[in-house]
Amino acid sequence: MSAIQSFPQLQETVARLFQSENFLQQPAELYAPIDYTLQLGGKRIRPVMLLASCQLFNGDIAKAYDSAVGIEVFHNFTLLHDDLMDHSPLRRGVETVYRKWDENTAILSGDAMLIMAYQYLCRKPSNRLHDIISTFNNMANEVMMGQQYDMNFESRDDVTVEEYLDMIYLKTAALFNGALRIGALIADAEESQLLPLHTFGRHLGLAFQIQDDLLDTFGNVTTFGKKPGQDIRDNKKTMLLITAIHKASPSQLDELQHWMAAPESDEKVEAVRAIYNSLHIAEDMEQHIASHYQQASQALESINAPDANKQPMQDLMQHLLHRSH
């Protein structure tokens, strides 16, 4: 195999892959929103994960390039539809597709991206292609389930921490695990190696989503890429809100429920933030995040692979741990 690429080198490789792809096809009405979305960049963590997983098991990452593009296309498909369902005006600091074009475009271009993801996954023949497509199908189904649970929770006031963690596993960690497993399959990794890899992806994904919830509430619009506080406006049952409900005094709970019943406004966001601050919710979230990162790190250490192969994954974890968007 070729030399192990570092985390920054993997990021550069993924950037080059997207620069070399032509997403602007005909009809332009269908493909221009796809090109617009994919050329915005973003973190592109999932394709980096896929390539890092492939080389973790001494695979040739060149054989994983198409799958890496495919997993990012799928991720962005989910964002087009999520933004529409959540009525989010900004994504990565610019207008979302449904706002720049219209709702029908976001639906249809998103659907085309789902098909496009399959096309990339099937580009290079592999003796593990059946397993790769099966992994992708399971992952995609879990992501859809997670999105539905997330929407269900909006109308419930009794969501538990356990239910929340199950939901974000499906919505976020399942995609991490899908990317990691596909990369390992391309490297022809043994099945026994995939269990600790799954544990690694699970805890990394949970930490990532809790951190995302924290940034949504307390992040800066310049670095976060969208207006903070949207979860509060939408009454999303995040770990922050669930923890606050359990920690609040009777008077704080009454105030919190008052604001949850209130319409969207900046005043609502500031009031709920103030309750979170009084309950030290951000500190609680930091502890949860640190715990999941530690468990992810332990799972990575347990994988039977050379330390040099693991280093890009460790650097990836540090990058995510200290991110601001």
N, C-alpha and C positions, 0 to 999 in steps of 0.2 A: 504494500500500500504506500501512498505518498505520505509526506511528512504531515504530522498533526498540525492542523490550523488552530491558531489561538482564537479566543473569543472575538477580538477586534477583526482578525482576518476572516472569520466566518461572517461577521457583519458585512464586511466589504464584499465578500463573495456573493452574499444574498443581494446586496445593492446592485452589483454588476448583472446578476441574473435578471432583475427587473428592468434594468436599463436596456438590456438586449432584447427584451420581449416587446412585440408589437401588439398591443391590446386594442388599438384603434382600427377596427374593421368596419365593414358595411353590413347593415345599415347603421349610420352614425348615431341615430337616435337611440339605438340599443347599446352600442359599444362605447360611445363617448363618456357616459357616466362610469363605465367600468374602468376605462383608461384614467379618468379623473380620479377615481378612488384609489387605484393601485399605484398611481404615480405620486400620491401625496406622501408616500413613505410610511410613517408610523414606526413603531418599535420593531416590527418584523421579528419578534421573539420566536414565534412558532417555527418558521423555516430554519432559523438558526438552531433551535432545539433539535429539529429533525436531522440536520447535518452533523451536529455535535454527537447525537446518539449513534449515527452511522459510524463515525470514526472512533467512538468509544469502544466499539466492538471490532475495530480494525477493518472496517468496510471502506470501500472506495467511494468517497463522497460525490464524485462526478456522476456516479450512477444514481445518486439521490437528488440531483438538481431539479429534475422535473417534478418530483414529489414535493420538494420544498416549495416550489412555486405553487403547486396545487393546494397545499395546506394553507398557504397565505391567501390564495384566491377564495377558498372556502371561508376562512375567517372573515374576510371583508364582505363576502356575501351576507353573513349573519349580521354584520354591522349596518349594511344598507337597510335590512328589514327591522333591526332593533331600533335604529334611529327613527324610522317611520312609526313604529309602535309606541315609542317613548316620546314622540314629538320633539326630538332633540334638534335644535337649530344649528349646532356646531359640532364638527368632528375634526380633530387635529387642527383646530383654530380656523377652519373655513366652513362654508355652508355645507350642510349635509345634502345628499343627492336629492331627497324628496323636496327640499327647500329650493335648491338650485334649478331643478327641473320640475317634477311633480310626483305625486304619490304613485301613479301607475308606472312611471319610469323606474322608480325605486324598486317596485315589485318585480317588474319584468327583467330589468338589468340584473337584479339580484338572482333571479331564477337562472339566468344565462350563466352567471358566475358559478352557480352550483354545478351545472353541467360541465363548464370549463374546468373545474377542479378535477372531475373524473377524467377528463381528457388528458390532463397533465399526469395524473397518477398512472394512466395506462400507456404512456408514451414508450417507456422502455420495457421490453420483455424481462420478466423475472420469474424464477422458479417459485418465488413466494408471492406471486401476484394475487392469487386467490386469498391468501392471508392478509395481504395489504388492503385489498378492496373490502374484505370482511371487517377489518379493523376500522377502516374509514366509515363504513356503513354504521357500525355500532357507535362510533364516536359522533357521527352526525345525528343519529337518533337521540343520543343522550343530550346533546346540545339543545335540540328542539324541546325535549322534556324539561330541561332546566329553564328555558325561556318561558314555558307554560307555567311551571311552578312559580317563577318569579312574578308573572302577571297575576296568578291566583292569590299570591300573598298580599297584593295591594289592597284587597277587600277584606282581609282578615286581621284581627287584632290579637290573635292568640298564637302567632308563629313562634316556635321554639328555636333555640340555638341549634339543636340537632337537625331540625327541618331546614334551617337556613344553610347549614354546612352541607347537607345533602344536595340542596338546590345549587349552591355555587360549585360543588364538585361536578355536577352535570353540566352547568352552564360554562364553566371556565376550566376546571382541572381536567375534564374529559378530553378537551381539545389539546391540552398540554400532553396528556398521556397518549392520545392518538398520534401526535407528531413524533413523540419519543419512540413509540412502538414501531411505527412505520420505518423510521430510520434504522432501528435495530433489525427489523426484518430484512431490509435491503442489505444489511451487513451479514445476514444469515446467522444472527445470534441464536444461541440455544434458548429453548423455552424457559429453562431454569433461571436464566438471567433476566427474564422479563418481569418477574414478580418484584424484585427490589427496584427495578426501573419504574414500575407502576407506582410503588410507594413513594418514590422520589417525585414523580410527576403529580401525584395526588397532593402531597403537602406543599409543593412549590405552587401549585395552582390555587390552593386554599389561601396561602399567604398572599399571593398576587391579588386575589379578588378582595380580600379584606383590606389590603393596602389601597386598592382602587376605590373602595367605598370611603376610606379615610380621606383620600385625596379629593374625592368628589365633594366632600363636606368642607374640608379645610385647605384645599389646594388653591393655587394662584391661576387665574385664567390664562396668563401668558405662558406658563410652563405646562399647565394641565391640558390646554388645547380646547377646552370648552368651559362654559360658565359654571363655576362651582355651585353646589347646593341643589342641583337638579333632583337628586334622590329625595331631598327634603320636600321639594315642591311636589314630587310625585307620590309622597308617602311610601317610598320603597322600604320594604322590611329588610333593612341592612343589619349587619351585626351591631352597628352603632345604635340604631333605634331599638332593637331587641334588648340589648344590654341596658340601655337607658330606662326602658320600661320596667325591667327587673330591679334596677337600683334605685329608682326614683322614690322619694317620699310621697305620701298621699297628695300633698299640695303640688309637688313637681309633676306628678302623674296627671293631675287635673289640668295643669297648664300645658303639658305636652299633648294631651288629648284635645285640648282646645285648639292648639295650632295645627294638629293633624286634620281637624275638621275644617280648618280655614282654607280659603282659596289660595292659589299660588300667588306669592308676593315676595319681594326682597325682605320685607319685615318678618315674614314667617321664617325665612331662612336664618336671619339673624337671631330671632327668638329661640329657635330650636338649637342653634349653635351655642347660645348662652347656657341653655340647660345642659347640653353635653359638656361644656367646660366646667360647670359647677359639679358635675358628676365624675369628672376626670375620665371621660369616655375615650379620648384620644390615647391616653396612657394605657388604658385597658387593651385597646386595639394593637398598640405597639407590642404589648406582651404576647398577644395571640400570634401576631405576625412573626415575632422572634421565635416562638415555640415551633411553629410550622416550618420555618426555615431550618431550625436545628434538626428536626426530624427528617427533612429532605436531605440535609447534609449527611446524616447518619446512614440513610438508605443508599446514597451515592457511594459512601465509603465501603459499604458491604458488597458492592458489585465487583465481581472478579475481573478486573481490567487494570492495565498499567496506570500508575499515577499520572503520567504525562497525558494519557487519554482522558482522564477525569478533569484535568485542569480547566479546559474550556467551560465545562459544566459548572465548576466551582466559581469561575469568573462570571459566568452568566447569573448565578445566584446573587453574587455581590452586586452586580449591576442592577438587578431587580430590587434588591433590598434597599438600595440608596437612590432609587429613581424619584423624580418629582412630577412625573406625568405618566 
